[in-house]
């Protein structure tokens, strides 16, 4: 298949061939078959996939040029627009402004349908497209071919394509000949089609457009999809029955409420097929893959999406698992998003939160991929789902990257419609927020935080903030999954640590057993699990429970190398599942970090350990603390630091710890700064500030004011007087370019990129200097990293609420001699030339070691310095290794 075996056999130097993957996977018979299936797909080289992608891109470009040349008045474009977006008058932009997108989707729709036709025509004894084209010409050949196949009940695949073929002009006839030849070549490689090829091509060609128009979920990478689906389905579940019969399969329901091109549903199909095969063999029952395929696609899998073309691709993706089996029906629906002619507003799948989709579907507003007509349909909607697996849209009201026309519903051309949608969406968000806040209050999750921060201080935790639609879809999933069922999500990593995701964490902690959290520390492969983003993400799997068990454990997986294929995703999932019941608790890891925590599958690897439910409850403000480092021993070290314990071998140094918000006020953020002040040259009444975040500003412990600002009003002047301080802490940190984690200025200032910190009861400069010295010690740096919100690898941030909740040395409670000693440490090192943070540890910089030793001596004068240096050096080695794994 790859050509390597033939060249080996024919070559003169017959060296042993290299194995495809390294290592061994313990398998049963079904998993062996599964792995053979995945291995065959894996053998199709990525180069061949890329070649096919490039070939299709060239065809699509040429097709779009031909169609555009023939469509001068855009009548064809507008007609095709209706085919793709005919739903409730939904507008995704004026046709003339997105004509390239429409033409591209047209080319893909007929190409993928032609590929599917060529793949199944032999089974049904119908002629090839080439022979039909020779007799009738390309367009008529497609029409006849699609009509014939529609009679055999392949409506989900061919309905859209048949509709748009008849709208094409004669001028594209030469391109249709190219399409038929391309479809024939692609269809001849059946293994290529099994690699979720339809979805991959869809996102490769039109995905960028969809993201720019803020109208698409991120495309889940195939390896991550198979990893997530296998964890969700193959992990034993006491509430699920055996899958040894088609009757048991029929009663199972799997849904993706924003299914896109169906990648996650496709991966779930493979996982369910594995369970069916396994249970059938165990029960001595016959395995019928054809019957499974028909039952699963007609009874089990549900997909909802706001784009008609996406559900068409999803149908193709699923059907390609066994294309020769005709399908009577598929529960894939294009759900209304917009305002209908009667003025009724719909938010698509989000309406499920209020169970109003039944009403919408009941009045005939959803478009269903069905076998009779693809028109409005009524759904026999299930009471709930056994598994909801999703990569939800993450769109925020501010849009992605400030792109023109961005923002939530930025794709809607009509400003009046967009305004109504936003208003309706805002009300919906508030309803969800109140429901989730009520859960947090009822469970007592806010009690301690209110004591620490006060009623005003916890307000940010009670908001949804920038969590966007992702959190809302998580809420909908929690509402629609049955007791004992699972949810499996791809989410931004800020789910674990973000202030706006606090209510989501409390929801899961109250109603679910959080079974898996998977994050990537793969600096080369990326921190993401979606193809269309570089941002840090996480995978979660959780099971809905009525009552919690004291023995609930959460499996943490920190990936050092992500899986690169569906095979590695499946393999890794089974290795993790096997480790789940054997993994050491994080408490035990403090006694020693050992090879038993490692998991490896082919070229991917990671670290597996478990944490008890009590740790999730204790750290609801930030679950990121539980997986702050690739080395879990460092994570437990950081947790002890947050409790005021510095461990140096057998020695322990106790440090008085309080949340920063308890002992200090934290000044204004960047928005408040720019709203209240304007930058000027030196002028009467101008105030000093620290402006900008260039590397030189963050290179030493002491920084000098470098700009002037003028207050815009009296309120701003009072703001400066209230919050200006010498101690500044950052909002964002580029960890691999930062030298320090806080700075001290010679005069009180405000900043556009730092927060100013003022001690509440003892705001003297010595204690501020002492706090600056602590924050820049290794132990201060580790606590900051433990509590970070990770945006993209080394790009991290701590919002004001993060800083308020950060456990920190209580300089107001330190004995005077200790605080003065720490202040002197600052004075000794305020002008020191510290390297970038990772380099301070990789090279064991002398200034770094001396600073840390003096901080320890200030806290514990009787410290055994020789032993402490050995322990600190060992800590540096561990940190250096962890930083290298994290940021490369």
Secondary structure in CASP SS format (residue, H / E / C, confidence):
PFRMAT SS
TARGET T0000
AUTHOR 0000-0000-0000
METHOD secondary structure of the structure
MODEL  1
X C 1.00
X C 1.00
X C 1.00
X H 1.00
X H 1.00
X H 1.00
X H 1.00
X H 1.00
X H 1.00
X H 1.00
X C 1.00
X C 1.00
X C 1.00
X C 1.00
X C 1.00
X C 1.00
X C 1.00
X C 1.00
X C 1.00
X C 1.00
X C 1.00
X C 1.00
X C 1.00
X C 1.00
X C 1.00
X C 1.00
X C 1.00
X C 1.00
X H 1.00
X H 1.00
X H 1.00
X H 1.00
X H 1.00
X H 1.00
X H 1.00
X H 1.00
X H 1.00
X H 1.00
X H 1.00
X H 1.00
X H 1.00
X H 1.00
X C 1.00
X C 1.00
X C 1.00
X H 1.00
X H 1.00
X H 1.00
X H 1.00
X H 1.00
X H 1.00
X H 1.00
X H 1.00
X H 1.00
X H 1.00
X H 1.00
X H 1.00
X H 1.00
X H 1.00
X H 1.00
X H 1.00
X H 1.00
X H 1.00
X H 1.00
X H 1.00
X H 1.00
X H 1.00
X H 1.00
X H 1.00
X H 1.00
X C 1.00
X C 1.00
X C 1.00
X C 1.00
X H 1.00
X H 1.00
X H 1.00
X H 1.00
X H 1.00
X H 1.00
X H 1.00
X H 1.00
X H 1.00
X H 1.00
X H 1.00
X C 1.00
X C 1.00
X C 1.00
X C 1.00
X C 1.00
X C 1.00
X C 1.00
X C 1.00
X C 1.00
X H 1.00
X H 1.00
X H 1.00
X C 1.00
X H 1.00
X H 1.00
X H 1.00
X H 1.00
X H 1.00
X H 1.00
X H 1.00
X H 1.00
X H 1.00
X H 1.00
X H 1.00
X H 1.00
X H 1.00
X H 1.00
X H 1.00
X H 1.00
X H 1.00
X H 1.00
X H 1.00
X H 1.00
X H 1.00
X H 1.00
X H 1.00
X H 1.00
X H 1.00
X H 1.00
X C 1.00
X C 1.00
X C 1.00
X C 1.00
X H 1.00
X H 1.00
X H 1.00
X H 1.00
X H 1.00
X H 1.00
X H 1.00
X H 1.00
X C 1.00
X H 1.00
X H 1.00
X H 1.00
X H 1.00
X H 1.00
X H 1.00
X H 1.00
X H 1.00
X H 1.00
X H 1.00
X H 1.00
X H 1.00
X H 1.00
X C 1.00
X C 1.00
X C 1.00
X C 1.00
X H 1.00
X H 1.00
X H 1.00
X H 1.00
X H 1.00
X H 1.00
X H 1.00
X H 1.00
X H 1.00
X H 1.00
X H 1.00
X C 1.00
X C 1.00
X C 1.00
X C 1.00
X H 1.00
X H 1.00
X H 1.00
X H 1.00
X H 1.00
X H 1.00
X H 1.00
X H 1.00
X H 1.00
X H 1.00
X H 1.00
X H 1.00
X H 1.00
X H 1.00
X H 1.00
X H 1.00
X H 1.00
X H 1.00
X C 1.00
X C 1.00
X H 1.00
X H 1.00
X H 1.00
X H 1.00
X C 1.00
X C 1.00
X C 1.00
X H 1.00
X H 1.00
X H 1.00
X H 1.00
X H 1.00
X H 1.00
X H 1.00
X H 1.00
X H 1.00
X H 1.00
X H 1.00
X H 1.00
X H 1.00
X H 1.00
X H 1.00
X H 1.00
X C 1.00
X C 1.00
X C 1.00
X C 1.00
X C 1.00
X C 1.00
X C 1.00
X E 1.00
X C 1.00
X H 1.00
X H 1.00
X H 1.00
X H 1.00
X H 1.00
X H 1.00
X H 1.00
X H 1.00
X H 1.00
X H 1.00
X H 1.00
X H 1.00
X H 1.00
X C 1.00
X C 1.00
X C 1.00
X C 1.00
X C 1.00
X C 1.00
X C 1.00
X C 1.00
X C 1.00
X C 1.00
X C 1.00
X H 1.00
X H 1.00
X H 1.00
X H 1.00
X H 1.00
X C 1.00
X C 1.00
X C 1.00
X E 1.00
X E 1.00
X E 1.00
X C 1.00
X C 1.00
X C 1.00
X C 1.00
X C 1.00
X C 1.00
X H 1.00
X H 1.00
X H 1.00
X H 1.00
X H 1.00
X H 1.00
X H 1.00
X H 1.00
X H 1.00
X H 1.00
X H 1.00
X H 1.00
X H 1.00
X H 1.00
X H 1.00
X H 1.00
X H 1.00
X H 1.00
X H 1.00
X H 1.00
X H 1.00
X C 1.00
X C 1.00
X C 1.00
X C 1.00
X C 1.00
X H 1.00
X H 1.00
X H 1.00
X H 1.00
X H 1.00
X H 1.00
X H 1.00
X H 1.00
X H 1.00
X H 1.00
X H 1.00
X H 1.00
X E 1.00
X E 1.00
X E 1.00
X E 1.00
X E 1.00
X C 1.00
X C 1.00
X H 1.00
X H 1.00
X H 1.00
X H 1.00
X H 1.00
X H 1.00
X H 1.00
X H 1.00
X H 1.00
X H 1.00
X H 1.00
X H 1.00
X H 1.00
X H 1.00
X H 1.00
X C 1.00
X C 1.00
X C 1.00
X C 1.00
X C 1.00
X C 1.00
X C 1.00
X C 1.00
X E 1.00
X E 1.00
X E 1.00
X E 1.00
X C 1.00
X C 1.00
X E 1.00
X E 1.00
X E 1.00
X C 1.00
X C 1.00
X C 1.00
X C 1.00
X C 1.00
X E 1.00
X E 1.00
X E 1.00
X H 1.00
X H 1.00
X H 1.00
X H 1.00
X H 1.00
X H 1.00
X H 1.00
X C 1.00
X C 1.00
X H 1.00
X H 1.00
X H 1.00
X H 1.00
X H 1.00
X H 1.00
X C 1.00
X C 1.00
X C 1.00
X E 1.00
X E 1.00
X E 1.00
X C 1.00
X C 1.00
X C 1.00
X C 1.00
X C 1.00
X C 1.00
X C 1.00
X E 1.00
X E 1.00
X C 1.00
X C 1.00
X C 1.00
X C 1.00
X C 1.00
X C 1.00
X C 1.00
X E 1.00
X E 1.00
X E 1.00
X E 1.00
X E 1.00
X E 1.00
X C 1.00
X C 1.00
X C 1.00
X C 1.00
X C 1.00
X C 1.00
X C 1.00
X C 1.00
X C 1.00
X C 1.00
X C 1.00
X C 1.00
X C 1.00
X C 1.00
X C 1.00
X C 1.00
X C 1.00
X C 1.00
X C 1.00
X C 1.00
X C 1.00
X C 1.00
X C 1.00
X C 1.00
X H 1.00
X H 1.00
X H 1.00
X H 1.00
X H 1.00
X H 1.00
X H 1.00
X H 1.00
X H 1.00
X H 1.00
X H 1.00
X H 1.00
X H 1.00
X H 1.00
X H 1.00
X H 1.00
X H 1.00
X H 1.00
X H 1.00
X H 1.00
X H 1.00
X H 1.00
X H 1.00
X H 1.00
X H 1.00
X H 1.00
X H 1.00
X H 1.00
X C 1.00
X C 1.00
X C 1.00
X C 1.00
X H 1.00
X H 1.00
X H 1.00
X H 1.00
X H 1.00
X H 1.00
X H 1.00
X H 1.00
X H 1.00
X H 1.00
X H 1.00
X C 1.00
X H 1.00
X H 1.00
X H 1.00
X H 1.00
X C 1.00
X C 1.00
X H 1.00
X H 1.00
X H 1.00
X H 1.00
X H 1.00
X H 1.00
X H 1.00
X H 1.00
X H 1.00
X H 1.00
X H 1.00
X H 1.00
X H 1.00
X H 1.00
X H 1.00
X H 1.00
X E 1.00
X E 1.00
X E 1.00
X E 1.00
X E 1.00
X E 1.00
X E 1.00
X E 1.00
X E 1.00
X E 1.00
X E 1.00
X E 1.00
X C 1.00
X H 1.00
X H 1.00
X H 1.00
X H 1.00
X C 1.00
X H 1.00
X H 1.00
X H 1.00
X H 1.00
X H 1.00
X H 1.00
X H 1.00
X H 1.00
X H 1.00
X H 1.00
X H 1.00
X H 1.00
X H 1.00
X E 1.00
X E 1.00
X E 1.00
X E 1.00
X E 1.00
X E 1.00
X E 1.00
X E 1.00
X E 1.00
X C 1.00
X E 1.00
X C 1.00
X C 1.00
X C 1.00
X E 1.00
X C 1.00
X C 1.00
X C 1.00
X E 1.00
X C 1.00
X C 1.00
X C 1.00
X C 1.00
X C 1.00
X C 1.00
X E 1.00
X E 1.00
X E 1.00
X E 1.00
X E 1.00
X E 1.00
X E 1.00
X E 1.00
X C 1.00
X C 1.00
X C 1.00
X C 1.00
X C 1.00
X C 1.00
X C 1.00
X C 1.00
X E 1.00
X E 1.00
X E 1.00
X E 1.00
X E 1.00
X E 1.00
X E 1.00
X E 1.00
X E 1.00
X C 1.00
X C 1.00
X C 1.00
X C 1.00
X H 1.00
X H 1.00
X H 1.00
X H 1.00
X H 1.00
X H 1.00
X H 1.00
X H 1.00
X H 1.00
X H 1.00
X H 1.00
X H 1.00
X H 1.00
X H 1.00
X H 1.00
X C 1.00
X C 1.00
X C 1.00
X C 1.00
X E 1.00
X H 1.00
X H 1.00
X H 1.00
X H 1.00
X C 1.00
X C 1.00
X C 1.00
X C 1.00
X C 1.00
X H 1.00
X H 1.00
X H 1.00
X E 1.00
X E 1.00
X E 1.00
X E 1.00
X C 1.00
X C 1.00
X E 1.00
X E 1.00
X E 1.00
X E 1.00
X E 1.00
X E 1.00
X E 1.00
X E 1.00
X E 1.00
X H 1.00
X H 1.00
X H 1.00
X H 1.00
X H 1.00
X H 1.00
X C 1.00
X C 1.00
X C 1.00
X C 1.00
X H 1.00
X H 1.00
X H 1.00
X H 1.00
X H 1.00
X C 1.00
X C 1.00
X C 1.00
X C 1.00
X H 1.00
X H 1.00
X H 1.00
X H 1.00
X H 1.00
X H 1.00
X H 1.00
X H 1.00
X H 1.00
X H 1.00
X H 1.00
X C 1.00
X C 1.00
X E 1.00
X E 1.00
X E 1.00
X E 1.00
X C 1.00
X C 1.00
X E 1.00
X E 1.00
X E 1.00
X E 1.00
X C 1.00
X C 1.00
X E 1.00
X E 1.00
X E 1.00
X H 1.00
X H 1.00
X H 1.00
X H 1.00
X E 1.00
X E 1.00
X E 1.00
X C 1.00
X C 1.00
X C 1.00
X H 1.00
X H 1.00
X H 1.00
X H 1.00
X H 1.00
X H 1.00
X H 1.00
X E 1.00
X E 1.00
X E 1.00
X E 1.00
X C 1.00
X C 1.00
X C 1.00
X C 1.00
X C 1.00
X C 1.00
X E 1.00
X E 1.00
X E 1.00
X E 1.00
X C 1.00
X C 1.00
X C 1.00
X C 1.00
X H 1.00
X H 1.00
X H 1.00
X H 1.00
X C 1.00
X C 1.00
X C 1.00
X E 1.00
X E 1.00
X C 1.00
X C 1.00
X C 1.00
X E 1.00
X E 1.00
X E 1.00
X E 1.00
X E 1.00
X C 1.00
X C 1.00
X H 1.00
X H 1.00
X H 1.00
X H 1.00
X H 1.00
X H 1.00
X H 1.00
X H 1.00
X H 1.00
X H 1.00
X C 1.00
X E 1.00
X E 1.00
X E 1.00
X E 1.00
X E 1.00
X E 1.00
X C 1.00
X E 1.00
X E 1.00
X E 1.00
X C 1.00
X C 1.00
X C 1.00
X C 1.00
X C 1.00
X C 1.00
X C 1.00
X E 1.00
X E 1.00
X E 1.00
X E 1.00
X E 1.00
X E 1.00
X E 1.00
X E 1.00
X E 1.00
X E 1.00
X C 1.00
X C 1.00
X E 1.00
X E 1.00
X E 1.00
X E 1.00
X E 1.00
X E 1.00
X C 1.00
X C 1.00
X C 1.00
X C 1.00
X C 1.00
X H 1.00
X H 1.00
X H 1.00
X H 1.00
X H 1.00
X H 1.00
X H 1.00
X H 1.00
X H 1.00
X H 1.00
X H 1.00
X C 1.00
X C 1.00
X H 1.00
X H 1.00
X H 1.00
X H 1.00
X H 1.00
X H 1.00
X H 1.00
X H 1.00
X H 1.00
X C 1.00
X C 1.00
X E 1.00
X E 1.00
X E 1.00
X E 1.00
X C 1.00
X C 1.00
X E 1.00
X E 1.00
X E 1.00
X C 1.00
X C 1.00
X H 1.00
X H 1.00
X H 1.00
X H 1.00
X H 1.00
X H 1.00
X C 1.00
X E 1.00
X E 1.00
X E 1.00
X C 1.00
X C 1.00
X C 1.00
X C 1.00
X C 1.00
X C 1.00
X H 1.00
X H 1.00
X H 1.00
X H 1.00
X H 1.00
X H 1.00
X H 1.00
X H 1.00
X H 1.00
X H 1.00
X H 1.00
X H 1.00
X H 1.00
X H 1.00
X C 1.00
X C 1.00
X C 1.00
X C 1.00
X C 1.00
X C 1.00
X C 1.00
X H 1.00
X H 1.00
X H 1.00
X H 1.00
X H 1.00
X H 1.00
X C 1.00
X C 1.00
X C 1.00
X H 1.00
X H 1.00
X H 1.00
X H 1.00
X H 1.00
X H 1.00
X H 1.00
X H 1.00
X H 1.00
X H 1.00
X H 1.00
X H 1.00
X H 1.00
X H 1.00
X C 1.00
X C 1.00
X C 1.00
X C 1.00
X C 1.00
X H 1.00
X H 1.00
X H 1.00
X H 1.00
X H 1.00
X H 1.00
X H 1.00
X H 1.00
X H 1.00
X H 1.00
X H 1.00
X H 1.00
X H 1.00
X H 1.00
X H 1.00
X H 1.00
X H 1.00
X H 1.00
X H 1.00
X H 1.00
X H 1.00
X H 1.00
X H 1.00
X C 1.00
END
